[in-house]
Amino acid sequence: MSIAGVPKLGPEPVGTYLRNTWYVAGWASDLGEAPHQRVFLEEPVALFRDADGKAHAVSGRCPHRWAPLGQGTVVEGALMCPYHGLRFDGTGACVHNPHPGGQLPENRLQVYPLVERHALLWIWMGEADKADPALIPDFGWLSDPKWEAVRGATVAEGHYELYSDNILDLSHANFVHPALVAAAFTEGDRKFWQDGETVHAEYIRLNDYLSEGIGGMLGRIGVKQDFCGWVVWHAPAVLYFDFRAGPPGTPREDCTLLPSLHAFTPETPDTTHYFWATARDFALGDAEFTAGMRAALEFAFEQEDMPLIRDSHRLMRGADFWDLRPAILNGDGGGVRARRMLQRLIDRERQQSSTA
C-alpha cells in the first residue's frame, strides 16, 4: 500500500541487495525543474537539479519531521521540504531555515553518488568512496544521434531478479510475445557463459521466418532470415539485449541491429523500477514508425511480461527462490548463472564489510 506515492516501508530493509554498484535511477531528461521522490533498495531518495542543472541524489526523508523531500520544490538551487520549508543543497547540508531565528539544523542528509551518462541517471547506494564511474556499463548508443530509441519507465510488481530471469531466458517470448517472436527462441541453438562478473545468453536461428511483428518492422514478412539474440547481464540487474537479423549467410556484424536496454532497480522486495529502451538506425525521424514501435514494445513489456511476473511473484508468497526447488530447463542457463554470480558478489561485499 502507498501513501502519497511513497511505498510503505518497514523499520529496516528486509531485502538483500548488492550495494557497491551502479543502479539506474531514471532517465536524465525526465528530471527537470521538479524533484522526484523515489525508493531504491528500500531507502527513500530525492532526486533534483541545482541552479546549474547538475543532478543530485540525497535522502528523501527530511530530518525534521520525515516528510518526503522529493515532493517539494527547488528554490534557488536548493531542495525545499514541502512540510516546513527547510532547504538542502546537493551536499546534504541545510542552507535555509525560514522560521524565526533562522538557525540552520546541523542534521545532514545522506548523499548518494549520482552520474548522468548514456541518457540515464546512475546511482550508487553503497560506500561513496567506492563509486567509480568507470564501472558504469557502456550504453553509449542511447545518446548517439545515429540511433533513435523508444523508451519507458515504470514500477513493476515482483522481485527484480525475476525480471532479470525473464530477459536472460528468451525462450519465454514464443509463448508470451507471439506477435514479436517466432519459434526461433525455443527451437534455435542456445549458449550460456560467464565472462568475469558478466553473464551471457545467446540464441541463434538460421534460415527461418521472423514473427509478424519483427518482420513487419524490418519489412521482411515472409522472408527467411538468420537471426540472433544475445543478452549481457551486468550485476545486479542491468541487461543489454542485442537482436540482429539479416538474409541467410549475412555476417552478424552486417545484420540489422535492434539494441535494447533492460534495467531493473529494486524498490522493495516486492516492487521493481523497470527502465527499458530499444533503438534503431533506420526510419529515423519517422514519427508514425516510432509510435508503432513504442506501442508494440510497451504492450510486450508492460501488458505481457509484467502481469505474468507479478503473478509468479505473488505465488512465491515470500519464499526464497531456491527453497522452492525450481525445475530447471535448458533456457535457464543464463538466469541460474546470474543468480549465483549475484549471490557471490553480495556474500563477498558482506564479508569485506564485516572485516573492515
Number of C-alpha atoms within 10 A of each C-alpha: 7 8 7 7 11 14 16 11 15 9 7 8 13 12 13 11 20 21 17 19 21 28 25 25 26 25 19 16 10 14 16 14 15 16 24 22 21 25 22 19 22 22 17 20 26 25 27 28 22 19 12 7 12 13 20 25 30 25 23 25 20 23 17 12 10 11 16 23 31 27 22 21 20 20 15 11 19 22 32 26 25 16 15 14 17 23 26 24 23 22 14 20 18 22 16 18 17 12 11 6 7 11 12 15 14 9 12 16 20 15 20 23 21 24 23 19 18 18 17 19 23 23 24 23 22 16 12 13 8 11 20 14 17 7 9 19 16 11 16 11 17 23 14 12 10 13 18 21 23 18 18 17 18 12 16 21 22 26 24 25 20 19 23 24 22 18 22 30 23 23 22 17 22 18 13 16 18 15 17 19 23 21 17 24 23 21 13 16 13 20 14 20 15 15 8 7 14 17 24 23 25 23 23 18 21 18 14 18 21 26 21 18 19 19 21 13 14 15 11 19 16 13 14 17 23 22 27 24 22 20 26 22 27 21 21 29 23 22 24 24 22 17 19 20 27 23 18 15 11 13 11 14 10 11 19 17 20 18 23 23 20 23 27 28 26 27 25 25 19 16 23 25 24 26 21 23 21 23 20 19 14 14 13 14 9 10 10 10 13 18 11 12 19 18 12 15 20 19 13 18 16 17 12 16 19 20 15 14 20 18 12 14 20 15 10 12 8 11 11 9 13 8 7 9 8 8 7 9 8 12 21 19 20 27 24 17 21 27 20 11 19 21 16 14 19 18 13 13 15 14 11 10 9 8 6 6
